[in-house]
Amino acid sequence: MVFASGAVVSGYRIEKVLGSGGMGIVYLAGDPVLPRQVALKVLSAEFSADPTFRARFLREADLAASLDHPNIVTVYSRGETDDGQLWIAMQYVEGSDADAEIEAGRMTAARAVRITAEVAKALDYAHRRGLVHRDVKPANFLLADGDERILLADFGIARAVEDSVGLTGTGNLMTTVAYAAPESLAGADVDGRADVYALGCSLFCMLTGRAPFAGAGGIPAVMAAHLYAPPPKVTDLSPTLPAALDGVIATAMAKEPEQRYPTAGALAAAAAAALDGSGGTAEWVAPSAESLNVGAADITHPRGQFSGPNTTAASPTGVPVPAAPDSHPPVPVPPRRRRVGRRAAAAGAVAVAVIAAGVGGAVWLSGDHGGKFSERTVTHSHGATRIDTEPTAVAALGPGDADAVLSLGVQPVAVLAAGGKLPGYLQSLVSGNVKTFTALDDTALAITRPDLILDTGPVDQTAYNQLTAIAPTLTRPDGIAWTWQDQLSYIGDALGRSDQARDVLAAAAERQNRIKAEHPAFADKTVVAVTVADDGVTAATPGSRAAAYLQGLGMRYTNSLPAAPAGASTVPVDPAALNTDPTAVRIVLRTDRAAGGGGYNGLPAPFTEYRGATIIVDDPGAVTALDTGGAAATGFLDSQLVDLIAEQVH
């Protein structure tokens, strides 16, 4: 639900929407008592309804409210709406943020160093109290209009999500990977030195216009670079800057926490010395556990934009005011898109980190999509749509559309997903704020401001007209089989990423050929995929995406199922009659309320009487992956399901 202007929420009068994300919507609102504006974040009903999350959220919000520092966004209050949605009221900062200034080409070296120094004060204050931010990045460095006071935003909510809802376990890295310390990616304990690493990454971005390892490829490759690659050099991208800054970044981004600056302030001091020519290797000693509060409770932050519009510069005249004269010009910033590319994940510990992030065995593209986007007209079931410029804010609403978009290295602004949650193998590919819908809400979709809508599911004319009123819309084309490979190619062409689509398809085919070679016992084994739900038992039809995946492993899908309506992907079956089908392998997908632990408990009796190999799958991500297919889904299944099958089929 999106509150309209003028609505009163727990006493706060809504003025407008500032932004939205997967966790909720941030509003500019009037304080019910004092004559001031606040940033009011109302969490989604999904999070608010979880009792474990609620308890953790209240604790984390209270901890965040205990922070009293001029460089930290103040938490004023928290509570819940009449219908039970949690909210948190924070200081509203009208102005810009460091990420927006980088994008606009207004970031200078002196300004970057000054911002780093102010953010460092906030971090050191929090670290002394045992609190770790865990998502330090330029977008969270708010720059107030006028005197350009710098405030660090977003302490307090993401840790509640990680710990209470289990998002880390299902593959959602709350930390922005572009700025993540190696220990956080490896799942190790973190302390304030992880924030120092991220501040070093942020300084590099402000000095050069790009995040460290931005050219490595997709999330797995960036993770691998953080874990193993040497820190990048500022002077490789900005050769006019002092070489001493390279040493500052190298120390801040050291792989081992004890080799970094002991505090954020030490990093800021070294950066200032390097820039003014007095050196950049300030003497420091290894930090003690007491100075870093190792082992103390930590909190993280809510996602969302708390600053005002980014349409003006950070001073009344529109000209940034640096702390001191700057001999270095603003950093030239190449165009950046909020997207994720892909390439093959490294082996060893990187593979562990990649699997933890839900990427599985997928092979990822590297580099840009190459070439300038050319105008194109895409024909589909509701006509033809002209696309004049490369889409950069895509809403992916149909089954498998989000998989295709993310597999092509594009960050969607909105997706439709069962239960309002992307499966872990897709969530791990999301690097920005994505609005996730359980059901389509035209108003909320319009707020995300898509420049292209993809909905390749069943779309009638009325629904199509509603979507096109928001943005140009593509539906499924007529006259093709519509495998996930067809879907990827079609969307790749629409987005100007046909080359990447071909690379993804080739990599997936190569990987499945390798699986067939490694598992010759799969060859010609007959197989059926059966779903057990609370409302009955169904089998995937031979034309379904589940059947196509299993056939891709070398098995033969059964042809003994009851007839299904044209285009249907499932057909109801009688479990007892199913046993008369002489298949060698049965994949049982459980979505019933008794599912859990991969066991037979609660299954209809005929399932225990089946004499072939039974592989029980009750992980929701795997069930979704088999049902919808896709490049990322296939990679996830290759890494998770193949070994389960191999344990019984050999």
Secondary structure, DSSP 8 states (H G I E B T S, - for coil): ----TT-EETTEEEEEEEEEETTEEEEEEE-SSSS-EEEEEEE-HHHHT-HHHHHHHHHHHHHHHT---TTB--EEEEEE-TTS-EEEEEE-B-EEEHHHHHHTT---HHHHHHHHHHHHHHHHHHHHTT---S---GGGEEEETTT--EEE---SSHHHHHHHH-TTTTT---S-GGG--HHHHTT----HHHHHHHHHHHHHHHHHSS-TTGGG-BHHHHHHHHHHS----HHHH-TTS-THHHHHHHHHT-SSGGGS-SSHHHHHHHHHHHHHTS-S--------HHHHTTT--------S--B--SSS-SSTTSS---SS--SS---------S--B-----STHHHHHHHHTT-TT-----S---S----EEEEETTEEEEE-S---SEEE-STTHHHHHHHTT---SEEE-GGG---HHHHTT--S--EEESS--HHHHHHT--SEEE--S---HHHHHHHHTTS-EE---SSS---HHHHHHHHHHHTT-HHHHHHHHHHHHHHHHHHHHH-GGGTT-EEEEEEEETTEEEEE-TTSHHHHHHHHTT-EE---S----TT-SEEE--HHHHTTS--SEEEEEE-STT--TT--TT--THHHH--SEEEEE--HHHHHHHHH--HHHHHHHHHHTHHHHHHH--
